[in-house]
Amino acid sequence: MTINFAGKVAIVTGAGGGLGREYALELARRGAKVVVNDLGGARDGTGHSDAALKVVEEIKAAGGEAMSNGGNVAEFEQMQEMVAKTKEAWGGVHILINNAGILRDKSFTKMDVADFDLVVKIHLLGSAYATKAVWDLMREQNYGRILMTASSTGLYGNFGQTNYGAAKLGLAGFTKSLYLEGAKNNIKVNTIAPLAGTRMTEDIMPEEAFKAFSPVNVVPAALFLVSEDCPTNTIMGAGGGFFHTANVTMTRGVALPAGERTPEAVAAHWAQISDRTGETVPQSGAEQSMAAIQRLQGN
């Protein structure tokens, strides 16, 4: 099976370099018309550059179709304008890859509230704004593929990245509710947790790891997750040629009878409560609630 994107229009945010650039280039190689969005800021979100224009030039030089957009994902009106211009030029939007992001790493003790606010706004709200801007159009088309960008920090934690981790896990949660709303209109929503050496990680990763985890090794996962026959509600990790899924699981737990529901009883049953044998992966909050009810009924 060959995955191609002929006839599809894709928007990639934060596509002026790193992962976003690689996504945009490969989407174009496989036939998509690509909007290369990038504010052109530095890793901390400051400044501007013509990074998006350079990627568009690369795509056009290779025979593809692309246009640049310098909209700020943290400004909803600018995302609306981007989508309107894309629809006017190419008739619709079939794929959205929410990739834009910044870092403001510090221990929580030293972190300013402004650093927390800005990282959450760019990653989490920026993805929500771009998604909201395309949502009604995708519903009208009865087709859409949306990819959020989480991270190992969001899923598992990392010292000095409380702001980043909160935003990234929030995107996984966003996916888990949004896919339910999009299902009836053939809108699939997934999350990627990339491990890649980019300008955001070049002075964080050891040099050998930086070279091994080239952004090109994440591209196969990202493009699969926005392809026509992709799954939905999936969190996929990718880096260095290794691919895996991550899941929010539920243990079988313990149903305590009335009269025994005390902190002491929870402590006494902790080993059983946290035992991962037979754990499941609920596909919605409603499914998790039903599983809890069944356990209370003795099933």
N, C-alpha and C positions, 0 to 999 in steps of 0.2 A: 504494500500500500504506500503510495506516495502522497504526502501531505502538501497541498499547494493552496495558495490564497488568491488565485485568479478571481477577479470580480469582487474582491473584498476591500474594504476601506478600514484602515487601522490607525488609531491614535496611540502614540507612545509618549508618556510624559517623562521628563527627565532624560531625554534621548540625545542630549548633546555629547555624551561620553559614556564610558563604562558599559554597564549592562544595557541601558536603554539604547545606546548607539548600536550595539550588536543585535538587539532585537529588531530595531528598525531596518538595519541592513539586510538581515536574513528574511524578514517579512517581504521586503521589496524584491529580493532575489527570487522569492517564491510567488511573485505575482501580485502582491498587495500594493495598493496605493497608500502611502504612509504620510501621516502628519507627524513631523518631528517637533515635539514640544520641549522647550527648555528655556528657562529664564536666564540661564547663563551665569548663575552665581557660583561662588566658591563653595567648598564643602560645608561651611557654616551658614550658607545662604546669603552671604553678602556679595555685592558687585554684580556686574553684567558682562556678557561676552556674546560673540556671534557663533557659539558652538553649534546651535541648531542649523544654521545656514551651511556650515561646513559639512555636516552629515547629509543634508539635502544634496549638496554638490556631489558627494560620493555616490549617492544613490542614482542620481541622474547620469553621472559619468559611466555607470555600469548598465545604463539602459532602463532604469526604473523610473517610477513616478513618485514624487514627494513634494511636500511643501513645508515650510518652517512655521512655527508659531512660538512667540515669546511670552505667552500668557503665564501668569502666576497661578499655580494650582490653589493657592490659599485665598484667591479672590474668585468667588463663584461667578460673578458677572463676566470675568475674563474667560472662564471655562465655557460659559454659555456662548460667548462670541466665537470661541474656537470651534465649537460644534456647529454653530450656524454657518460659519464660513466653509467648513468641511462639507456640510450638506449641500450648500450652494454650488460648490466646485465639483463634487463627486457623487451627490445624490443620497448619501447616507453614511452611517458609521456602523460597522459590523464588529469591530474589535477595539477594546480599550485595555491597554496595559498601564496600570497605575504604578509607575516606577520612580517618580520624583521623590527626592528626599534629601535631608541634610543631617549633619551630626553636630551635637554640642555636648561632648562627653565630659563629665565631671562626676565625682562622687556626689551623692545626694546632699551631703553636708555642705559642700561647696557650690552646689548648683543654685543659680538664681531662678526664681519663678519664671522670669522671662525666657530662660533657656528651655524650661519644661514646656511652657506654652507654645513656643515657636516650633519645636520639634513635633509636638502633637498636632499642631495646626497644619504643618506641611505634609506629614505622613498620613495621618488619620483623616483630618478634615479635608485636606487637599484631595485625597482619593475619593472621599464622599462627594465633594463638589464636582469633580470630573465625572464621576459615575452618575450623579443626579442630572448633570447636563446632557448625558446621552440616553438616559433611562427611557424617557417617553418615546424617543425616536426608535430605540431598539424594540420597544413594545409594539409600535406601529409596524415595524418591519417584520415582526414575529421572528426575530433572530438577533442574537447578541452573544458575544463572548467577552467576559470581563475577567481580568487577572489582577489580584491584589499582590502586594509585595510585603511579606512578613520577614522574619529573620530568626536565626537560632537564638538571638537575645530575647526576642518576644516569646518564643516557645519554651526556652530553657533558662534564660537569665544570663546576665553578664555584668561584672563589676563596672561601675561608672556609667551605666547606660539605662538608668531608671526611666528617663524620659522616652528614649528610643524604644525600650522594651515595652512600655505601656502602650505606645502608639502601634507597635508592630503586632502585639497580641490583639489589640483592638481591631486590627484589620482582619485577622482570622475570625474574630467574632462577627464582624460585619459580613464576611462571606457566608457564614453559617446561617444567618437570617435572610440575607438577600437572595440566596439561591432558591429558597422556598418561594419567594415572591416572584422570581423570574421564570420559574419552571413552566407555567402555563403558556408563556410567550416564547418558548424556546430560547431563553436567555440562560446561559450557563456561567456560573461564577466559581472561580477557583483562586487558590492562594499559592504563591511560590515563596520558598524560604531559601534564597540563594546564598552560597558561600563563594565569594569571588574577590579577586584582587582588583580594586578600582581606585580612583582618586580618593574615595571616601575611606579606604582601608590601607592605602599604601604605606602610611607611617605607623600602622597598628599591627599589621601582619609581619612576621619574619620574612626576609627576602625570598627564601626558598619556597615558602608557602604562597607568597604573592605571585610568584611565577607559575607555580603548579595550578593555582586556582584562577586561571584566565577566565574572563567573562564569557568567552566563546563556549565554554563547557556547560554553561547554564542555559544557553539558547535552546537546545533540544527540548528541555522540560517546558520552558515558557511557551514555545510555539506549539507543542503538543497540547498544552492546557488551554489554548485559544483556537484550536482547530475545530473543524465541523463536527467530528465524532469524539470530541473530548469528553471525559467524565464531568461531573459537577460536584461541588462541595468537597473538593480535594485539597489537602495541604501537601505539597510536594517539596521536599528538600533536594537541592542539586548543587554540586560543586566538584570540580576536579575529575568529572566522569563518573561520580557516584550519585545515584538517584534513589530516593526512598520517600515513603509517605509518613506523615505524622498524624496522630489521631488523639482526640480528647476522649478518654475512655471512662467507663463506669464500672467499679467493682461490684460483685454480688452483694457485698455489704451484709448488714445484720438488721433484722427487724426486731426491735425491742418491744415487749408487751407493755401495755399501760401499767403504770406503777413502778416500772423499772427504767424509765427514761430520765436518767440522772447523769451528771458529768462523770460520776464514779463508774457507772455502767458503761459509758462510752470508753473510758480509760481501760476498763477490764476487757472489753471486746475489741480493743484497737487492732490487735494482730489480725483478727478475722475481718474487721471493717476494711483494712488496707490490703488484704490479700488479693493479689491480682489474678489468681487462678479463676478462669471463667469470665474475665471481664468482657464487657461489650462496648460497642461504639454507637451510641444513640445518634440518629440522624436529625433530631430536632429536640427542642426542649419538651415538646409534648410527648415524644417517644420516651424520653428520660423519665418524665412524670408517670407515665403508664407503667414503666418497668418498676418504679418505686412502689406503686400501688399493688402490682402483682406480688412483689416480695412481702408486702404487709399482709397480703391475703394468703401467704404461705406457699406461693409458687416459686 
